[in-house]
Amino acid sequence: MTKVLIIRLSAIGDVAMTIPVIYSAAVANPEVSFTVLTQTFLIPLFINRPENVGVVGIDIKGAEKSLAGLIKFASGFSSHYHFDLVLDLHNVLRSKLIRFFFRIKGIKVFVLDKARKERERLTRKTNKVLVPLKPVIIRYADVFKNAGLAYTDNFISLFAKENVCLSFLKDLPAQKEGKWIGIAPFAKHQGKIYPIQYMEKVVKSLSARKDFTLFLFGGGGAEKEILERWADTYSNVKSLAGCYSLDNELRLMSQLDLLLSMDSSNMHFASLVRTRVLSVWGATHPFAGFYGYKQNPEDVVQLDLYCRPCSAFGQKPCYRGDWACMSLLDPETIIEKVKNILQDN
């Protein structure tokens, strides 16, 4: 049996985007064994995976954070596991070092084209080349094809073969009533976060509808405090922050009628469970190739500004100093878009 190693260590959303490709490749190549190397805390993402897909964890924020720790891991990993092919879907210094240990053993390595020059032209300050780049998911698939593996995009949902049970949820009626809307207002970088005071206006308006139930997704700390305050303040609003495991959050997400999200990992989570996403974009742009898997291109809220996009990932500071791409976006625009989508559904 051919054994294939797939390397993708971070970030959360990027790892999520590998899943439709990996699962599709596994189904198309049942005689091949695939092993995914990713961060340990991301292993729960790979639920209901094909039988020929395994996942191995690495702790790049702990033992393998330092160069010495990473070299020790890569040396031991390459000695312990035998692979016939290595697919690097990350193509950064860490993955380059790991693949090096396999390459010196004569194992063929195939690497992701990150289109760095194209993204630079798309996001530069002047003379931007505003054309849509090849989606990252297609770039992932290209690596499999270049390695000579069969590939057909056949992924539907993480729960395509599971009868989803929501018995873990608290204080909900036995039967789903009205429309369920998820709201994920946070992202890793400021350039991708809609102003919280504006998002609260969105929550307030939507919660006034008795036929809407709002579920708030977020992390711990300040995010949890904000979401819990909204849940305490407005009717028909429930905060999920810190309440459930990732797999159960995904199960709930699969039952939503719509997720309102930033350009964040939650957009990609919803895409994995075939839930429609209305996404809000600021410093980044769908043209960079990171749009949600099989999401409707029309389900995007963004402003047409000369300075957008200024970053592929949203980590750069706003050179205008006012984050106009988000601060000038009227909450009512988002509210009406949500209502129109749900009315169409």
Beta strands, then each sheet from edge to edge (+ up, - down):
strand 1: 2-7
strand 2: 32-39
strand 3: 53-58
strand 4: 85-88
strand 5: 108-111
strand 6: 179-184
strand 7: 212-216
strand 8: 237-239
strand 9: 258-262
strand 10: 277-280
strand 11: 300-301
sheet 1: 3+ 2+ 1+ 4+ 5+
sheet 2: 8+ 7+ 6+ 9+ 10+ 11+
end
